[in-house]
Amino acid sequence: MPLDDSPFERAKFPFKLLQYLALGVPSVAERLGEATRVLRDGENGLLALTDDEWHAALGRLIADAALRQRLAQAGRATVQERYVVERVGPLLVDGLLSAAR
């Protein structure tokens, strides 16, 4: 999930990244903005910034099936723990009720 380093990209919610993680796809994201709040580098995904970091991260995933499996499972667990409707729904409702007041 490469991004440009711009204010817009830094503020975007990483919905696409969450979709990949929910599907169990081992993911590499730009070390930028909200993606850094979702991914813990080496734990539930990989973060990269420079071209060399991107090549290294993708190379690691290609070469290491166990790493792919571990990151896929941890990424899916991240979504299940933090981003399911049962967790996010009440926060949304509270936000909307606060805005309406």
N, CA and C atoms as an extended XYZ file, in Angstrom:
303
Properties=species:S:1:pos:R:3:atomname:S:1:resname:S:1:resid:I:1 pbc="F F F"
N         0.825       -1.175        0.000 N   MET     1
C         0.000        0.000        0.000 CA  MET     1
C         0.875        1.247        0.000 C   MET     1
N         1.543        1.534       -1.090 N   PRO     2
C         2.367        2.747       -1.144 CA  PRO     2
C         1.509        4.005       -1.216 C   PRO     2
N         1.989        5.065       -0.575 N   LEU     3
C         1.293        6.353       -0.563 CA  LEU     3
C         2.291        7.466       -0.848 C   LEU     3
N         1.780        8.581       -1.334 N   ASP     4
C         2.594        9.782       -1.452 CA  ASP     4
C         2.654       10.445       -0.087 C   ASP     4
N         3.768       11.084        0.227 N   ASP     5
C         3.889       11.789        1.498 CA  ASP     5
C         3.278       13.183        1.347 C   ASP     5
N         1.960       13.237        1.545 N   SER     6
C         1.230       14.495        1.450 CA  SER     6
C         0.266       14.586        2.636 C   SER     6
N        -0.171       15.789        2.986 N   PRO     7
C        -1.127       15.917        4.090 CA  PRO     7
C        -2.391       15.080        3.863 C   PRO     7
N        -2.858       15.028        2.629 N   PHE     8
C        -4.052       14.240        2.319 CA  PHE     8
C        -3.822       12.762        2.612 C   PHE     8
N        -2.721       12.216        2.115 N   GLU     9
C        -2.432       10.796        2.303 CA  GLU     9
C        -2.169       10.470        3.773 C   GLU     9
N        -1.501       11.370        4.493 N   ARG    10
C        -1.227       11.128        5.906 CA  ARG    10
C        -2.508       11.074        6.730 C   ARG    10
N        -3.549       11.775        6.290 N   ALA    11
C        -4.803       11.840        7.041 CA  ALA    11
C        -5.810       10.766        6.637 C   ALA    11
N        -5.560       10.076        5.531 N   LYS    12
C        -6.519        9.073        5.051 CA  LYS    12
C        -6.608        7.880        5.999 C   LYS    12
N        -7.813        7.375        6.165 N   PHE    13
C        -8.002        6.146        6.934 CA  PHE    13
C        -7.598        4.971        6.047 C   PHE    13
N        -6.830        4.025        6.579 N   PRO    14
C        -6.302        2.929        5.750 CA  PRO    14
C        -7.310        1.794        5.546 C   PRO    14
N        -8.459        2.128        4.976 N   PHE    15
C        -9.515        1.133        4.799 CA  PHE    15
C        -9.051       -0.040        3.934 C   PHE    15
N        -8.339        0.254        2.866 N   LYS    16
C        -7.851       -0.816        1.986 CA  LYS    16
C        -6.933       -1.759        2.757 C   LYS    16
N        -6.066       -1.209        3.589 N   LEU    17
C        -5.176       -2.034        4.408 CA  LEU    17
C        -5.987       -2.940        5.325 C   LEU    17
N        -7.017       -2.411        5.956 N   LEU    18
C        -7.859       -3.225        6.834 CA  LEU    18
C        -8.553       -4.337        6.060 C   LEU    18
N        -8.961       -4.063        4.830 N   GLN    19
C        -9.571       -5.103        4.008 CA  GLN    19
C        -8.572       -6.233        3.745 C   GLN    19
N        -7.350       -5.878        3.388 N   TYR    20
C        -6.321       -6.895        3.155 CA  TYR    20
C        -6.090       -7.724        4.410 C   TYR    20
N        -5.948       -7.050        5.546 N   LEU    21
C        -5.695       -7.761        6.795 CA  LEU    21
C        -6.861       -8.679        7.153 C   LEU    21
N        -8.078       -8.193        6.980 N   ALA    22
C        -9.259       -9.005        7.296 CA  ALA    22
C        -9.317      -10.266        6.457 C   ALA    22
N        -8.799      -10.184        5.237 N   LEU    23
C        -8.776      -11.347        4.345 CA  LEU    23
C        -7.590      -12.264        4.614 C   LEU    23
N        -6.728      -11.878        5.545 N   GLY    24
C        -5.561      -12.695        5.844 CA  GLY    24
C        -4.443      -12.535        4.830 C   GLY    24
N        -4.366      -11.372        4.209 N   VAL    25
C        -3.303      -11.095        3.237 CA  VAL    25
C        -2.146      -10.436        3.992 C   VAL    25
N        -0.957      -11.055        4.006 N   PRO    26
C         0.181      -10.410        4.657 CA  PRO    26
C         0.489       -9.113        3.926 C   PRO    26
N         0.614       -8.027        4.680 N   SER    27
C         0.612       -6.708        4.059 CA  SER    27
C         1.856       -5.891        4.363 C   SER    27
N         2.203       -5.070        3.381 N   VAL    28
C         3.248       -4.060        3.521 CA  VAL    28
C         2.567       -2.725        3.253 C   VAL    28
N         2.791       -1.779        4.147 N   ALA    29
C         2.189       -0.451        3.987 CA  ALA    29
C         3.261        0.613        4.146 C   ALA    29
N         2.947        1.767        3.622 N   GLU    30
C         3.841        2.918        3.739 CA  GLU    30
C         3.977        3.301        5.213 C   GLU    30
N         5.198        3.564        5.640 N   ARG    31
C         5.451        4.010        7.017 CA  ARG    31
C         5.041        5.484        7.092 C   ARG    31
N         3.711        5.698        7.104 N   LEU    32
C         3.184        7.048        6.965 CA  LEU    32
C         1.745        7.086        7.459 C   LEU    32
N         1.404        8.098        8.200 N   GLY    33
C         0.017        8.349        8.555 CA  GLY    33
C        -0.642        7.256        9.371 C   GLY    33
N        -1.903        7.047        9.091 N   GLU    34
C        -2.734        6.142        9.887 CA  GLU    34
C        -2.330        4.680        9.782 C   GLU    34
N        -1.673        4.301        8.712 N   ALA    35
C        -1.224        2.903        8.585 CA  ALA    35
C        -0.282        2.534        9.718 C   ALA    35
N         0.465        3.500       10.231 N   THR    36
C         1.387        3.216       11.329 CA  THR    36
C         0.652        2.993       12.646 C   THR    36
N        -0.615        3.352       12.704 N   ARG    37
C        -1.427        3.053       13.891 CA  ARG    37
C        -2.027        1.653       13.812 C   ARG    37
N        -2.130        1.120       12.612 N   VAL    38
C        -2.705       -0.210       12.411 CA  VAL    38
C        -1.622       -1.279       12.472 C   VAL    38
N        -0.536       -1.058       11.749 N   LEU    39
C         0.525       -2.063       11.661 CA  LEU    39
C         1.621       -1.807       12.682 C   LEU    39
N         2.051       -2.893       13.304 N   ARG    40
C         3.256       -2.899       14.124 CA  ARG    40
C         4.285       -3.672       13.313 C   ARG    40
N         5.294       -2.967       12.849 N   ASP    41
C         6.263       -3.517       11.907 CA  ASP    41
C         6.855       -4.835       12.404 C   ASP    41
N         6.678       -5.873       11.594 N   GLY    42
C         7.207       -7.181       11.916 CA  GLY    42
C         6.294       -8.024       12.781 C   GLY    42
N         5.229       -7.432       13.318 N   GLU    43
C         4.302       -8.169       14.172 CA  GLU    43
C         3.028       -8.563       13.423 C   GLU    43
N         2.355       -7.583       12.805 N   ASN    44
C         1.114       -7.884       12.084 CA  ASN    44
C         1.161       -7.382       10.643 C   ASN    44
N         2.328       -6.981       10.209 N   GLY    45
C         2.547       -6.500        8.853 CA  GLY    45
C         3.933       -5.895        8.772 C   GLY    45
N         4.243       -5.347        7.631 N   LEU    46
C         5.541       -4.714        7.444 CA  LEU    46
C         5.325       -3.274        7.003 C   LEU    46
N         6.195       -2.393        7.470 N   LEU    47
C         6.147       -0.983        7.087 CA  LEU    47
C         7.389       -0.644        6.286 C   LEU    47
N         7.224        0.195        5.290 N   ALA    48
C         8.347        0.596        4.441 CA  ALA    48
C         8.165        2.048        4.044 C   ALA    48
N         9.286        2.707        3.785 N   LEU    49
C         9.221        4.098        3.345 CA  LEU    49
C        10.020        4.308        2.065 C   LEU    49
N        11.264        3.889        2.075 N   THR    50
C        12.117        4.088        0.908 CA  THR    50
C        11.936        2.943       -0.089 C   THR    50
N        12.400        3.152       -1.298 N   ASP    51
C        12.350        2.072       -2.295 CA  ASP    51
C        13.092        0.840       -1.793 C   ASP    51
N        14.242        1.035       -1.155 N   ASP    52
C        15.012       -0.101       -0.630 CA  ASP    52
C        14.218       -0.856        0.436 C   ASP    52
N        13.526       -0.127        1.309 N   GLU    53
C        12.708       -0.783        2.341 CA  GLU    53
C        11.560       -1.563        1.709 C   GLU    53
N        10.939       -0.999        0.670 N   TRP    54
C         9.860       -1.713       -0.022 CA  TRP    54
C        10.378       -2.996       -0.653 C   TRP    54
N        11.503       -2.917       -1.350 N   HIS    55
C        12.070       -4.113       -1.983 CA  HIS    55
C        12.435       -5.157       -0.933 C   HIS    55
N        13.014       -4.729        0.177 N   ALA    56
C        13.393       -5.662        1.238 CA  ALA    56
C        12.165       -6.328        1.853 C   ALA    56
N        11.128       -5.527        2.143 N   ALA    57
C         9.914       -6.080        2.762 CA  ALA    57
C         9.224       -7.069        1.838 C   ALA    57
N         9.072       -6.701        0.582 N   LEU    58
C         8.426       -7.612       -0.365 CA  LEU    58
C         9.274       -8.859       -0.586 C   LEU    58
N        10.590       -8.683       -0.627 N   GLY    59
C        11.478       -9.832       -0.763 CA  GLY    59
C        11.367      -10.786        0.407 C   GLY    59
N        11.252      -10.235        1.618 N   ARG    60
C        11.069      -11.080        2.809 CA  ARG    60
C         9.787      -11.894        2.693 C   ARG    60
N         8.705      -11.247        2.269 N   LEU    61
C         7.429      -11.974        2.139 CA  LEU    61
C         7.506      -13.066        1.083 C   LEU    61
N         8.142      -12.763       -0.024 N   ILE    62
C         8.260      -13.751       -1.107 CA  ILE    62
C         9.070      -14.960       -0.645 C   ILE    62
N        10.137      -14.709        0.110 N   ALA    63
C        11.077      -15.770        0.474 CA  ALA    63
C        10.663      -16.581        1.692 C   ALA    63
N         9.776      -16.071        2.520 N   ASP    64
C         9.530      -16.691        3.825 CA  ASP    64
C         8.049      -17.008        4.025 C   ASP    64
N         7.685      -18.246        3.747 N   ALA    65
C         6.284      -18.670        3.887 CA  ALA    65
C         5.809      -18.587        5.330 C   ALA    65
N         6.678      -18.902        6.285 N   ALA    66
C         6.293      -18.838        7.694 CA  ALA    66
C         5.991      -17.401        8.108 C   ALA    66
N         6.782      -16.449        7.612 N   LEU    67
C         6.528      -15.038        7.893 CA  LEU    67
C         5.187      -14.618        7.308 C   LEU    67
N         4.926      -15.023        6.068 N   ARG    68
C         3.629      -14.694        5.451 CA  ARG    68
C         2.480      -15.220        6.310 C   ARG    68
N         2.589      -16.439        6.760 N   GLN    69
C         1.526      -17.057        7.564 CA  GLN    69
C         1.353      -16.327        8.897 C   GLN    69
N         2.459      -16.028        9.556 N   ARG    70
C         2.403      -15.355       10.857 CA  ARG    70
C         1.806      -13.952       10.728 C   ARG    70
N         2.254      -13.193        9.733 N   LEU    71
C         1.720      -11.845        9.533 CA  LEU    71
C         0.250      -11.876        9.133 C   LEU    71
N        -0.126      -12.854        8.314 N   ALA    72
C        -1.529      -12.980        7.899 CA  ALA    72
C        -2.426      -13.230        9.110 C   ALA    72
N        -2.008      -14.141        9.984 N   GLN    73
C        -2.808      -14.448       11.172 CA  GLN    73
C        -2.868      -13.258       12.128 C   GLN    73
N        -1.735      -12.603       12.337 N   ALA    74
C        -1.697      -11.463       13.254 CA  ALA    74
C        -2.475      -10.273       12.686 C   ALA    74
N        -2.405      -10.068       11.385 N   GLY    75
C        -3.157       -8.986       10.762 CA  GLY    75
C        -4.651       -9.202       10.887 C   GLY    75
N        -5.072      -10.426       10.647 N   ARG    76
C        -6.504      -10.746       10.792 CA  ARG    76
C        -6.949      -10.550       12.231 C   ARG    76
N        -6.122      -10.966       13.181 N   ALA    77
C        -6.446      -10.789       14.597 CA  ALA    77
C        -6.557       -9.302       14.953 C   ALA    77
N        -5.710       -8.474       14.371 N   THR    78
C        -5.779       -7.025       14.614 CA  THR    78
C        -7.142       -6.478       14.211 C   THR    78
N        -7.612       -6.878       13.038 N   VAL    79
C        -8.921       -6.407       12.571 CA  VAL    79
C       -10.017       -6.918       13.493 C   VAL    79
N        -9.955       -8.177       13.877 N   GLN    80
C       -10.986       -8.750       14.743 CA  GLN    80
C       -11.006       -8.089       16.118 C   GLN    80
N        -9.853       -7.680       16.611 N   GLU    81
C        -9.773       -7.066       17.936 CA  GLU    81
C       -10.166       -5.586       17.939 C   GLU    81
N        -9.838       -4.868       16.859 N   ARG    82
C        -9.948       -3.410       16.913 CA  ARG    82
C       -10.918       -2.783       15.932 C   ARG    82
N       -11.325       -3.502       14.880 N   TYR    83
C       -12.066       -2.826       13.812 CA  TYR    83
C       -13.379       -3.485       13.427 C   TYR    83
N       -13.848       -4.445       14.170 N   VAL    84
C       -15.145       -5.057       13.848 CA  VAL    84
C       -16.275       -4.129       14.281 C   VAL    84
N       -17.441       -4.343       13.717 N   VAL    85
C       -18.574       -3.453       13.970 CA  VAL    85
C       -18.945       -3.437       15.450 C   VAL    85
N       -18.782       -4.554       16.140 N   GLU    86
C       -19.117       -4.597       17.565 CA  GLU    86
C       -18.221       -3.658       18.379 C   GLU    86
N       -17.033       -3.428       17.897 N   ARG    87
C       -16.088       -2.536       18.585 CA  ARG    87
C       -16.249       -1.088       18.117 C   ARG    87
N       -16.382       -0.899       16.826 N   VAL    88
C       -16.416        0.443       16.250 CA  VAL    88
C       -17.812        1.058       16.316 C   VAL    88
N       -18.850        0.225       16.240 N   GLY    89
C       -20.230        0.727       16.243 CA  GLY    89
C       -20.550        1.640       17.406 C   GLY    89
N       -20.290        1.218       18.647 N   PRO    90
C       -20.582        2.098       19.784 CA  PRO    90
C       -19.795        3.409       19.740 C   PRO    90
N       -18.565        3.370       19.244 N   LEU    91
C       -17.780        4.599       19.118 CA  LEU    91
C       -18.411        5.542       18.100 C   LEU    91
N       -18.913        4.988       17.007 N   LEU    92
C       -19.588        5.791       15.997 CA  LEU    92
C       -20.850        6.420       16.551 C   LEU    92
N       -21.633        5.629       17.251 N   VAL    93
C       -22.872        6.141       17.837 CA  VAL    93
C       -22.565        7.267       18.827 C   VAL    93
N       -21.581        7.058       19.682 N   ASP    94
C       -21.210        8.107       20.638 CA  ASP    94
C       -20.772        9.382       19.923 C   ASP    94
N       -19.988        9.233       18.871 N   GLY    95
C       -19.534       10.392       18.108 CA  GLY    95
C       -20.679       11.142       17.471 C   GLY    95
N       -21.617       10.404       16.886 N   LEU    96
C       -22.766       11.042       16.245 CA  LEU    96
C       -23.664       11.731       17.273 C   LEU    96
N       -23.865       11.085       18.423 N   LEU    97
C       -24.692       11.714       19.450 CA  LEU    97
C       -24.022       12.974       20.002 C   LEU    97
N       -22.710       12.927       20.155 N   SER    98
C       -21.988       14.114       20.619 CA  SER    98
C       -22.083       15.249       19.603 C   SER    98
N       -21.988       14.921       18.343 N   ALA    99
C       -22.080       15.941       17.293 CA  ALA    99
C       -23.477       16.548       17.210 C   ALA    99
N       -24.483       15.745       17.534 N   ALA   100
C       -25.854       16.227       17.456 CA  ALA   100
C       -26.217       17.167       18.610 C   ALA   100
N       -25.445       17.107       19.660 N   ARG   101
C       -25.766       17.945       20.848 CA  ARG   101
C       -25.345       19.344       20.653 C   ARG   101
